[in-house]
Amino acid sequence: MKSIAKADILICGGGIIGITVAKELLNQGYENIVIIEKEKELGLHASGRNSGVLHSGIYYASDTLKAKSCIKGNLLMQEYCKKKGLPLLNSGKVIVAKDDSELKTLYILFKRALNNGAKVKLIDEKELSTIEPNAKTYEKALFSNNTAVVSPKLILQSLYNDVVSSGKAKIFLNTEFQGIKATRSVLTNIGEIEFNIFINAGGAFSDKIAHAFEVGQNYKLIPFKGIYKKLRSDKANFVNGNIYPVPDIRNPFLGIHFTKSIDRNVYLGPTAIPAFGRENYGIVKGMDIEAGEILLREAILFFENPKFRSLALIEPRKYLSRFFYRDARELVKDLHPCDVMPSSKAGIRPQLVDWKDKELVMDFKIIKDGSCIHILNAISPAFTCSLDFAKFVVNEYI
């Protein structure tokens, strides 16, 4: 196979992590950077399918990479949007509780948020009614001032333009990683690419790429499907910004919530349904020859991990509208089944599992092996963290 490029730094994956790492490398004076992306354009998967919410560091234990990068990344991304004239909705977020047990978790989130530098406050029902009149809570709610909403695809396109216009980086679209030819050479569907440094930012396929380098063999990704619905357009004024439930902090999922998007539509979701493919966006769409292997992993986790078992028993019900509606209805005072409409919006969250102890990995995971850096579990809030997280990767691992 012919050699098509020789890169000082080769980045595999053109999602938000790959593209922001490239931008940071350029900021720090690196040159001859190549990004390979298997799709014909950026943002066709997780980076372009997320809710567009910039999180503010509420949920994450303070010793995690997520906590350290979230609020910094949030503010950097807001600054970037303002500089580039990209849509930005400073809508804030409320987290509401159903009962006394959730109130206890709400206080835990409040302490985490303060430790992580987030601008938050506990509010009562009266103050909640001035921020989100249709939201309801048990005694207290948590208000996040830093939470904002952006357009992920417009941001990705802007970052793409920044990187390409530098003249010091190239992005090869329709170029899929297929394996390793030599110590510092990878194979793609269009030819061989040599490198001095390799960065794996392959998202839902990052574990497979790492395994090709014989790295992180105990880590495997399990895909979770997030489906959405939306409010009828004439009901969009029922929500001012973002209304979230108190999550089960034992798992890395936030539950069905309301988000007013840049286009002023209000989306409900996402679910966290175990999926049967890394791009299984529909019922059967995206299922491939790996479906059997993924199903086996999920079966093993079902029997060995009680937290996963609870998800696997509860979440698939939300394919049915009445179960989806039931979760949404608990967050607001006024919602009727006829207010909730179908939506084509769907995403896949590729959740990393440590197969040694059968536990879901709660933080980003970076493994350096010689000249190769593998970024695993770059899931929510990866989009929010990306600009700050990219600085961390470049400063600590390059």
VENPE-V588591 format. One record per helix or strand. SS is the DSSP state (A for helix, B for strand). FROM is the first residue (numbers start at 0). TO is the last residue. Records with the same first field share a line. If there is no record, write none. Layout:
SS: FROM-TO  FROM-TO
This chain:
B: 2-11  32-35  52-53  87-88  92-95  119-123  134-134  139-143  147-149  168-171  176-181  184-187  190-199  218-230  241-244  256-259  265-268  272-273  331-331  339-353  358-359  364-368  371-375
A: 15-26  45-48  64-83  99-114  124-130  151-164  202-211  232-237  290-303  305-318  320-328  336-338  381-396
